[in-house]
């Protein structure tokens, strides 16, 4: 069901609808009803974002009419259309639960801005939630423990409140490939590459302008806009900015694109304040949990993740795939003839080479991907939102970099290495964690048994 649904309920509903339709509301679904009984039936069965109404003569006075509307849709903003000469009508309407009144004489100027106010500026969400419902609204944030799922949930909740069309949560990260920023979560972008492009374009300005206090600024105040920015911003040329300070030197920045600036009723609302407080505490707990888990899940030698963490990340990606219909790939890899290095030069040199290999592998993937030292000279890489063909390109890049590099130079050596890599993709090759690992492992051993220094995809013929 679309979130953008407007009911127009009036004797002259079609005429009112002509004033309500505009290019800015092209994504809104209008329900036009000129009979009171049909409107009552719709309100008892469906949810609407906004109700635009005019009193039906003969169905009681205005106060009774508006009170009945408010009873049927207690959480929905109601806009009453009336004449400026009917002062008593306005007073009765406001007492009866009407949010706003538009005078007939100003309808062409005031109706659309008022609809946009409730639709795109957070006023409807603030009105809809009572204090009793506040806790329930934040339960998804309070109960999320995984940082990735938590970040997506916070972004969705902020977007719902602000009426945003896109959003990004990100950190500063010197090793990231997006201009020094690491994406924590994003939504509303048709392609992942647009997220990186957005941060390269606006990330520095957002970083400078954001603070723990939520603010809305025009995009042009962050950076001079150019025509080529249209595909990034669309109609949302205002940024809701926020910074979650978790601990010294650790912050998560939020930027959400909104069509209209949010007013003080929204930015200063109890709802937003409560959501932001709970989000910060949840982020802080998740960050501390990650730091604690790192002591368990980090390989002492290479500082990559270890095999225990592989189970965690695969379980996480499988859950994400169930929720968002995502796909991902697993690469299983083994250094060719690595035992010769240990036998010839000793285990200290071998250990140093493994550290160097880990650095090469890590340089080939994104911040959101996971590199694991599986054991000995075996490594596993999990590539999120990557199919088999995309994973093959990454694996080839890894293979060529390993082949071209000289290892052990810090020890006065020039050691040449190659690597064999097997790839299995979810759900193309396997639908369970163990089967996925087995398929990638089998693909790697096919390479070991052939030429080595090669990348093989899982054999689709062996997929049940």
Secondary structure, DSSP 8 states (H G I E B T S, - for coil): --S-EEEEESTTHHHHHHHH--GGGTT-EEEEE--HHHHHHHHHH---SEEEE---TTSS-HHHHHHHHHHHTTTSEEEEEE-TT-HHHHHHHHHTT-SEEEEGGGHHHHHHHHHHHHHHSSHHHHHH--HHHHHHHHHHHHH--SHHHHHHHHHHHHHHHHT-SEEEEEEE-TT-TTTSEEEEEEES-SSHHHHHHHHHHHHHHHHHH--SS-EEEEHHHHS---GGGHHHHTT--EEEEEEEEEETTEEEEEEEEESS---HHHHT-HHHHHHHHHHHHHHHHHHHHHHHHHHHHB-TTT-SEEHHHHHHHHHHHHHHHHHH---EEEEEEEETTHHHHHHHH-HHHHHHHHHHHHHHHHHTS-TTSEEEEEETTEEEEEEET--HHHHHHHHHHHHHHHHH-EE-GGGT--EE--EEEEEEEETTT-SSHHHHHHHHHHHHHHHHTTTSS-EEE--GGG--
